[in-house]
């Protein structure tokens, strides 16, 4: 009789997904470094629209993030004093 051993598969790392995010903010160009730092993940296609005479500016980007971390990322952005709103596109 032979003894067969089974190996338990290693847990998979978190599934990374690409999500597009739009963040509306106040404070102009000076806020961009803190917004990008708050993303804390791999960022693609970053675009910022800051206009004279307009109260809110907009930053859009695509991020590569673990699927279960998307809501936490949005909540973190929304918690910044300069952020008016942040949402998935």
Order of alpha helices (4+ residues) and beta strands (2+ residues): beta-alpha-beta-beta-alpha-beta
